[in-house]
Amino acid sequence: MASDYLTLAPPILRDFLSYHQNIKMHSEKTVEEYFLDLRMFFRFLKLQKEPSLLDSTDFDEIDILDINLAFVQAISVSDILAFMTFLSQKRDGALRHGIKNSGLAAKSKARKQASIRSFFTYLTKTIHLLEVNPALSIDAPKARKTLPQYLTESECNRLLDAVSGPFEVRDYCIILLFLSCGLRVSELVGINISDLREDCLRIRGKGNKERILYLNQACQDSIEDYLLIRPAERVAKPDKDALFISRNFRRIHVRSVQLLVDKALTKAGLDLEKYSPHKLRHSAATLMLQNGVDVRTLQDVLGHENLNTTQIYTHVDGEGLRIAAAANPMGKRKRK
């Protein structure tokens, strides 16, 4: 989807997206989100100027290739506020042929507003095509704060005990890494064999930023067990270095990981409405905090974006990260 901007975005938007992908080195997913957010924004603005568009096309089919600098220069604070209101409303009556769901949650609206602000910041501060950023004066929607759902230590053990099937060794290793290292799903599927160095694992996080994690003994043992049965000779050539392989002998996909986690959660009698691979990340973080890891070290382990230092050369020394890995009780786990 991210590559769609090469053909579906007007030059002024395409250049912005290319800047984020090739200069800022943002991930494909981030670039895709910018594209989708700004495409919706421009479709809304075109509809505001020409309501009759809906007589001949659906909202999701409105073409934005004619968006140019003159169009963007005319965008005002009022236009952005109108778009935010549009996102908040139940739009089934407002757009006869368009989007028919209820208003977006505050978090989703905030992301779209951030995309708009970033676009105008690029135009004003990076390439100096505009003098004023109309998005700067608009406050972000206030999101409702909720506590993350997480598994207790006993529930983590139940989940690992529930792993079974023809890919048991692989699936066990995947879930153990989630519960021990607090990985994102995208980070896990991107692990290569070459990223392993004794008790260290190189992770590529958001924005292609890299960090080093130290593996507890249980993770090291589980990876070793999996590598013994990994079908190396049958792996497709482009994925030869991928650590986790699917039944089709390709790098495992995010959706496949979600399904194998769901399968184990169901067998363990845990609520699929409450838990997911990302909730396993929350569980790892909670277990580490409960077992004495300080918050600063935990931020380095998780690779949070709000760190003031880089994720590789952190002020927290390697010993602190080793302590974090060892402190997680999943490190004492043995596969049954």
Secondary structure, 3 states (H helix, E strand, C coil): CHHHHHHHCCHHHHHHHHHHHHHCCCCHHHHHHHHHHHHHHHHHHHHHHCHHHHHCCCHHHCCCCCCCHHHHHCCCHHHHHHHHHHHHCCCCCCCCCCCCCCCCCHHHHHHHHHHHHHHHHHHHHHCCCCCCCCCCCCCCCCCCCCCCCCCCHHHHHHHHHHCCCCCHHHHHHHHHHHHHHCCCHHHHHCCEHHHEECCEEEEECHHHCEEEEECCHHHHHHHHHHHHHCCHHHCCHHHCCECCECCCCCECCHHHHHHHHHHHHHHCCCCCCCCCHHHHHHHHHHHHHHCCCCHHHHHHHHCCCCCCCCCCCCCCCHHHHHHHHHHCHHHHCCCC
